[in-house]
Amino acid sequence: MNHDKELQQLGEAEIKDRLRELPGWEYEDNKLVKTFEFPTFNDGIALINQLVPFCNEIDHHPDIFISYTKITFYLTRYSIGGHVTDRDFDVAEKIEDLYGR
């Protein structure tokens, strides 16, 4: 992975264009945001536990809000001032992959 490229802030037009590939994700307050619903609380926690190794591997960790069977992910890169980067899209794609299983 090219870590320098991944930490460059993406422009709003590029973000909105790339979001077309991620149904349900939105761009708000310099973050990628989506809420997922799960059959049980444990199912949601299981997805988070499956996501953790990937986030550690790429050194990019989402803000996560858990409300029983609903989990909202907020993706932004705080180390560059709270902006969206390629890495945010990597995490969003991984979440979608795990949720789809």
Backbone hydrogen bonds, N-H to C=O, Kabsch-Sander energy under -0.5 kcal/mol:
donor,donor_aa,acceptor,acceptor_aa,energy
3,H,1,M,-1.2
6,E,2,N,-2.0
7,L,3,H,-1.0
7,L,4,D,-0.7
8,Q,5,K,-1.7
10,L,84,V,-2.9
15,I,11,G,-2.5
16,K,12,E,-2.6
17,D,13,A,-2.1
18,R,14,E,-2.6
19,L,15,I,-1.9
20,R,16,K,-0.6
20,R,17,D,-1.1
21,E,18,R,-1.6
22,L,19,L,-1.8
25,W,22,L,-1.9
26,E,33,V,-2.4
28,E,26,E,-0.6
28,E,31,K,-2.3
31,K,28,E,-0.9
32,L,75,L,-2.3
33,V,26,E,-2.6
34,K,73,F,-1.5
36,F,71,I,-3.0
38,F,69,T,-2.8
44,G,40,T,-1.4
45,I,41,F,-2.1
46,A,42,N,-2.3
47,L,43,D,-1.7
48,I,44,G,-1.9
49,N,45,I,-2.6
50,Q,46,A,-1.9
51,L,47,L,-1.8
52,V,48,I,-1.7
55,C,51,L,-2.2
56,N,52,V,-2.6
57,E,53,P,-2.3
58,I,54,F,-2.1
59,D,55,C,-0.7
60,H,55,C,-2.2
63,D,74,Y,-2.4
65,F,72,T,-2.7
66,I,64,I,-0.5
67,S,65,F,-0.5
67,S,70,K,-3.3
69,T,67,S,-0.6
70,K,67,S,-2.0
71,I,36,F,-2.6
72,T,65,F,-2.8
73,F,34,K,-2.6
74,Y,63,D,-2.7
75,L,32,L,-2.8
76,T,74,Y,-0.5
77,R,83,H,-2.4
78,Y,76,T,-0.8
80,I,77,R,-1.1
81,G,78,Y,-2.0
82,G,77,R,-1.8
83,H,77,R,-1.4
87,R,6,E,-1.0
88,D,85,T,-0.8
89,F,85,T,-1.1
90,D,86,D,-2.0
91,V,87,R,-2.2
92,A,88,D,-2.4
93,E,89,F,-2.6
94,K,90,D,-1.9
95,I,91,V,-2.6
96,E,92,A,-2.3
97,D,93,E,-2.3
98,L,94,K,-2.6
99,Y,95,I,-2.8
100,G,96,E,-2.0
101,R,97,D,-0.6
101,R,98,L,-0.9
